Every structure is written in C-alpha cells, then in structure tokens.
C-alpha cells in the first residue's frame, strides 16, 4: 500500500514537472534563433551592416531580450551610428540594468 502511494506521488510529480517545463519552454529565446546566431557570426566576421539588419528583425520578434539590444548597440557603434547605438544600449539596460556588456559600452 505504501509502495503504491509512493509510486502515485512520483507519477504526479513527474507529470507536473513535465507540464511546467513545457510551459516554460514554449517560446524560443533569441539566443536560439537563426537571426541571432547569424548576427553573432556576422559580428565575428566584422560584417556589422548585416548584423544590424538581422538584429533589427530579431528585436521585432523578441523585443524583451537585452542580448539582442546589446548586440544591436555594438554593431551600430561599429558602423559609426552612435545615436542608434546609444538607443539600443539604453533599451538593453532598461530590460536588464545589470547587463554587463551593455554597461561596458553604453
């Protein structure tokens, strides 16, 4: 009887954890998106114009990700567009006031 109770509790907990996991992972983060990965690659190859285009698109898809805004600020700064760079860094910091890289450049 105790063994059956134990198995029932384990089963209920397992199903609950699975449901929470599914809800928590329903949407992808920007770090998983093709635009974000391609933008990082473009930055590594110093193709900042391509990175800005990809990151602008990504910022429309996931406006709440400070990493996207930080990279947009970085790429814009590298292109000499300091106003857009500052705006992007400020957006990153409004989403995450402790964002290390945005703090370093913004």
Beta strands, then each sheet from edge to edge (+ up, - down):
end
